[in-house]
Amino acid sequence: PEGGCALAALGTETRRQSEDVRQIATRSVKELVDLIARQMPDWGKPHRHQDALAVMSCLVGAMVIAPLKLIS
């Protein structure tokens, strides 16, 4: 766990934390989504934020399933 993806653990652990911790985690995730959005074509258009959120979700999902042996 100490070498894993912090974002992958946020989904299950953040809800158990204090309001201050949840606000910090939320702010950090939003900053990451904004960073991804700024790298995309047509940055600044309304749909880019949702596209960046989808990209971030895929990246985190990849980290969650990466240690699994999916192909035998």
N, C-alpha and C positions, 0 to 999 in steps of 0.2 A: 504493500500500500504506500509506503513512503516514496517509492519511485514511480508511482502511477500519476495519472492525469487528475489534477485538482478539480477541473471542471466536471469530469465524469462523476466525481464523488459529491459535487454540490447538490445534485438533485435529491439525494436521499438524506444528506446531512444538514443542509441549510435550514430546513423547516424546524429542526430541533434546537436551533441556536437562538440567542437573544435577538431582539429587534435590531440592535446596533449591528450585530454581525450580519443579519439578513440584509440590512440596508447597504452595507459595504460590499457584500457578495453581489447584490443586484447591480450596484453601481459599476463594479468591475466587469460583470458580464455585458452590461450596456456599452462600456468603453471598448470591449473587445469587438462587439457587433459593429460599433461605429468605425473602428479601425479596419475591419474587413470591408465595410461599405465604402470607405474611402479608396480602396484598392480596385473597386469594380468600375467597369465602364458606366457612364451615365450617373456618376456619383452625384448625389444631391436630389435626385428625383425621388418622389415618395415611395415607389416600389422597391428601391434599392435597399432600404432598411430591412424590409421583409426578406428580400433575397439574401442579404448578409446574415440574417438570423437563421435562415435555412442552411447556409453554408456552414455556419458555426455548429449548428445541430448535427450536421453530417460529420464534421470533424470530431466532435465529442463522441458521437455514436461509433465512429471508427475506433476510437481509443477504448471504448467499452468492450467491443467485440474482438479487438486485436489479439488478446491473449488466448482466445478460444481456438480450438482446432476445428474449423468448420468443414474442411475437406479431408476425408479419410483415404 
